[in-house]
C-alpha cells in the first residue's frame, strides 16, 4: 500500500514518540523471581510497543528520563501571560506565543539555521518597485550583494517530548534573566513583584532539581 505524504508524516511522528512507562515490581513467569520492571503506562503506550514489534525476552537499548514537571511548565506560561497582560505590544499574543517570543529575544534554547534568501529579496524588490517605481527596484537589484542565504534564529519546541526538565529549567532561568534586564522597568510595581515571586520560586525549584540530580 502506498502511503500519502500526510500518512507518512503521521507514521514518522508516531515512530519518534517516546513510550512512557512506570516502574513496577513484577514476578517473572518462567522463574517466579520478583524483579523491578518498566511497564507501559497506558493502552496508548502498549499499542506503540506492539506497533514497533517489541517482544517478550527481546533485549532493548533504553534512554530513560523522568518526565517534565507540569507545574513548572504552567509557571513558564504564567510568566508569558504576565507579559501579555502588562507590556505594550504583547497584547495580541497568547501565553505560549509570549514564551516563544521571550525565548527568541533572549536567544535561549534556540538554533540558528540558514534559510534561502530569495523569497525575502524578492519581497523587498517588489515593495521597492511598488513604492518607488521600477527604476528604483532595478537600481537596488544592481547594487544588492548576491545573498544566497540568511541566518534565522529558530526557537526549539517546548513540547514535553522535545525538551527535557533540565533544558526547560535553563530556558526558564534564561527568560527570567532577560525579563529582569529588559522589561521589569515597564511593569507596574505589583506586577513586578509578582514576576520576581515567580522567578524566586523557579530558583528554589532549580535548587531542588539540582539536589535531586
Residue pairs with C-beta under 8 A, 6 or more apart in sequence:
3 11
14 48
14 51
15 52
17 48
17 161
18 161
19 40
19 45
19 48
19 49
20 40
20 41
20 42
20 45
20 67
21 38
21 39
21 40
21 41
21 45
22 38
22 39
22 41
23 36
23 37
23 38
23 39
24 36
24 37
24 38
24 39
25 34
25 35
25 36
25 37
26 34
26 35
26 36
26 37
26 39
27 33
27 34
27 35
28 34
28 35
38 62
38 64
40 46
40 48
40 49
54 60
65 164
65 165
66 165
67 160
67 165
68 160
68 163
68 164
68 165
68 168
69 165
69 205
72 165
72 168
72 169
72 172
72 202
72 205
73 158
73 160
73 168
75 172
75 198
75 201
75 202
76 99
76 158
76 168
76 171
76 172
76 175
77 95
77 96
77 99
78 95
78 198
79 99
79 102
79 172
79 175
79 176
79 179
79 195
79 198
79 199
80 93
80 94
80 95
80 96
80 97
80 98
80 99
80 102
81 95
81 98
82 191
82 194
82 195
82 198
83 90
83 93
83 98
83 102
83 179
83 183
84 90
84 91
84 93
84 94
84 95
84 98
85 91
85 191
86 186
86 187
86 188
86 191
87 183
87 186
87 187
88 186
90 98
90 101
93 101
96 158
99 158
99 175
100 155
100 158
102 175
102 178
102 179
103 109
103 110
103 155
103 156
103 158
103 171
103 174
103 175
104 110
104 153
104 155
105 178
105 182
106 174
106 175
106 177
106 178
107 153
107 174
108 170
108 171
108 174
108 175
108 178
109 155
109 156
109 163
109 167
109 170
109 171
109 174
110 153
110 154
110 155
110 156
111 153
111 154
111 156
112 151
112 152
112 153
112 154
113 151
113 152
113 154
114 149
114 150
114 151
114 152
115 149
115 150
115 151
115 152
116 148
116 149
117 147
117 148
117 149
117 150
120 150
121 144
121 147
124 140
125 137
125 140
125 141
126 137
128 136
128 137
128 140
129 136
129 137
156 162
156 163
157 163
158 168
158 171
163 171
165 209
166 209
166 213
169 202
169 205
169 206
169 209
172 202
173 202
173 203
173 206
176 198
176 199
176 202
179 195
179 199
180 199
184 192
184 195
184 196
187 195
